[in-house]
């Protein structure tokens, strides 16, 4: 059956297998644990490799090794685990190794709690580890997108030779919805740069250690050029009720779902409001946001953090229009009614 009813976390695994994932290395953590559980069940059944590592540091280094050998690799975790992976993610970026990393965010900092938050925006979208690097970041807001984004993430990772993050949150990972699964199963192809242990690949070199300053400088410039190319060619977003909007929500993940319902109610009550929902957080949808900023009265950024995506919004619109920050912390998620009352006071 191509249409099924499942959790967002389970949809990730189905999307990964259909998208050609060959190896899963990971360690369970709430609220992402179902991804490891489902992978442990389904990867071996599909003749793929699943291995539960002893920790997240091991997981990310297993990704490095298997990716260098040409495998399509993935892992999944939540905030504390992603923090432990930061060094390895930086090494993979420097070595231009493709991977897919799923982050089902929980409240922090520290151990925090297992409720939803979006406080990992900066560490994922802006890099997180050391050095000047980027990850492609996809932000699903439904179970369907959890599957779809993971399905296409492996081709993006291979195309650009970099890590692709699926940045979700606890609600999106734990909720259940109907999903239409892709019918085509994708497969990995031989990679000319990888190490296969044969004569053809014996001269390939994969490393992040470049001791010559000119060589490292040129390598960094090459990476920045790649990121600039991605910014021009990979932006994805959704506009909702923006044709005549006087006010604009900007949100991702579960925050976008709340905003969408608020848009419906407020419009029914005479408020011309719309929403721009980034599907890619890197690259960020700067051009459509600048265009909308020229004709709306206010932009309202709704986030479950201290205001992290709002920095990208403010830099993008460059004071063309007031930007309001609506923030919630600690796993608290506003109801639609709470959001609507706050909007009514501010517009």
Secondary structure, DSSP 8 states (H G I E B T S, - for coil): --EEEEEHHHHHHHHHHHTT--EEEE---TTSHHHHHHHHHHHHHTT-EEEE-SSHHHHHHHHHHHHHTT--EEEEE-HHHHHHHHHHHHHHHHHT--EEEEEEE-B-STT-BSS---TTHHHHHS-SSSSS---EEE---SHHHHHHHHHHHHHHHHHHTSEEEEEEEHHHHH-EEEEE--S--------TTS--SSTTTTT----S---SHHHHHHHHHHHHHHHHHHHHH---EEEES-TT-SEEEE--HHHHHHHHHHHHHHHHTT--EEEEEESEEES--HHHHHHHHTT-SEEEEEESSSSSHHHHHHHHHTTSSEEEEEE--TT----HHHHHHHHHHH-
